[in-house]
Amino acid sequence: MKLVWLAGLMAGLSLFALAGEDIGPVATLNFVVLKDSNGKPVRNASVVLHLVGDKGKQEKGDLELKTDLDGKASYDGVPYGKLRVQVLATGFQTFGEDYEVHQPTMEISIKLKRPVGQYSIYESPPGDKKEEQPKPPQ
């Protein structure tokens, strides 16, 4: 776990510390990733942080955190402003949402859903009973 944290720290330094520029106030973000169906933690989920520019465009670079056994991950040193959070975990739908970082500590709880079936216009969803058409007289 320390190796992942260290790699995240090094990536975070390059992502959030802008070459000697004063980035202003920074926050500590605490994430908890849970299963939507039962509220149990999702371990080893990837929590990817992207800074978002003034025009809503994602800036280059990102920081990836991994959740622990309790579904938790945290990072200290995120600059105030818009942040795009993506969460990826095997067996779950990808989560994505933008957050406004505007206070020293933020708790972000994310509930992941299981994938749902995809249907074609040429197929009926399961459980959809088509009405039988009467046969034309012969």
C-alpha positions in Angstrom: 0.0 0.0 0.0 2.9 2.4 0.7 4.2 1.9 -2.8 0.9 3.0 -4.3 0.7 6.0 -1.9 4.3 7.0 -2.8 3.6 6.7 -6.5 0.4 8.8 -6.0 2.3 11.4 -4.0 4.9 11.8 -6.7 2.3 12.0 -9.4 0.3 14.5 -7.3 3.3 16.7 -6.8 3.7 17.0 -10.5 0.0 17.4 -11.1 -1.0 19.9 -8.3 2.3 21.8 -7.6 2.7 24.0 -10.6 6.4 24.7 -11.1 6.9 27.1 -8.3 3.6 29.0 -8.9 1.5 29.9 -5.9 -1.6 27.7 -6.3 -3.5 29.3 -3.4 -5.4 27.4 -0.8 -5.4 23.6 -0.9 -7.8 21.0 0.5 -7.7 17.5 1.9 -10.2 15.2 0.1 -11.4 12.0 1.7 -13.2 9.5 -0.5 -15.3 6.5 0.4 -16.4 4.2 -2.4 -19.4 1.9 -1.6 -21.5 -0.6 -3.4 -24.9 1.0 -4.3 -26.8 -2.3 -3.7 -25.7 -2.9 0.0 -23.5 -0.1 1.1 -20.4 -2.3 1.6 -17.0 -0.9 0.7 -15.3 -1.4 -2.7 -11.7 -2.1 -2.2 -8.9 -1.5 -4.7 -11.1 0.9 -6.8 -9.2 3.5 -8.8 -10.1 7.1 -7.9 -8.8 9.3 -10.6 -8.5 13.1 -10.1 -8.3 15.6 -12.9 -8.1 19.4 -12.6 -10.7 21.2 -14.7 -9.9 24.6 -16.3 -12.0 27.7 -16.4 -13.8 26.7 -19.6 -14.7 23.2 -18.2 -11.9 21.5 -20.1 -10.0 18.8 -18.3 -6.3 19.8 -17.9 -3.4 17.5 -18.7 -2.2 15.2 -16.0 -4.1 13.3 -13.4 -3.6 11.6 -10.0 -4.8 8.0 -9.3 -5.6 6.8 -5.8 -6.6 3.3 -4.8 -9.2 2.5 -2.1 -8.2 0.4 0.9 -10.1 -2.5 2.5 -12.7 0.0 3.9 -13.2 1.6 0.5 -11.4 4.7 1.6 -8.8 6.9 -0.1 -7.6 10.4 0.6 -5.3 13.1 -0.7 -3.9 16.2 0.9 -2.9 19.2 -1.3 -5.7 19.6 -3.9 -6.0 23.2 -5.0 -9.4 25.0 -4.7 -11.4 25.0 -7.9 -13.1 22.5 -10.1 -12.0 18.9 -9.9 -13.2 15.9 -12.1 -13.4 12.6 -10.2 -13.7 9.3 -11.9 -14.0 6.0 -10.1 -13.3 2.6 -11.8 -13.7 -0.8 -10.3 -14.0 -4.2 -11.8 -17.6 -5.4 -12.0 -19.1 -1.8 -11.6 -20.2 1.0 -13.8 -17.6 3.8 -14.2 -18.5 6.8 -12.1 -17.7 10.4 -13.1 -18.6 13.7 -11.6 -17.2 17.2 -11.2 -16.8 18.7 -7.7 -16.1 22.3 -6.6 -13.2 22.2 -4.1 -13.9 25.2 -1.8 -13.1 24.2 1.8 -10.1 22.8 3.7 -11.5 19.3 4.1 -14.1 17.6 1.9 -15.7 14.2 2.4 -16.9 12.6 -0.9 -19.0 9.4 -0.8 -19.4 7.5 -4.1 -21.9 4.7 -4.7 -21.0 2.4 -7.5 -23.7 0.5 -9.4 -23.4 -2.9 -11.1 -23.6 -2.8 -14.9 -27.1 -3.1 -16.5 -27.9 -4.9 -19.6 -27.9 -3.1 -22.9 -30.6 -3.6 -25.4 -30.9 -3.2 -29.1 -33.9 -1.7 -30.9 -34.1 -5.2 -32.5 -34.5 -7.0 -29.3 -37.1 -6.9 -26.5 -35.8 -6.5 -22.9 -36.2 -9.6 -20.7 -39.7 -10.0 -19.2 -41.2 -8.0 -22.1 -44.0 -10.3 -23.5 -44.9 -9.5 -27.0 -48.5 -9.8 -27.8 -49.3 -12.5 -30.3 -50.6 -11.2 -33.5 -53.6 -13.0 -34.8 -52.8 -15.1 -37.9 -54.5 -14.0 -41.1 -57.3 -16.4 -42.3 -56.3 -18.8 -45.1 
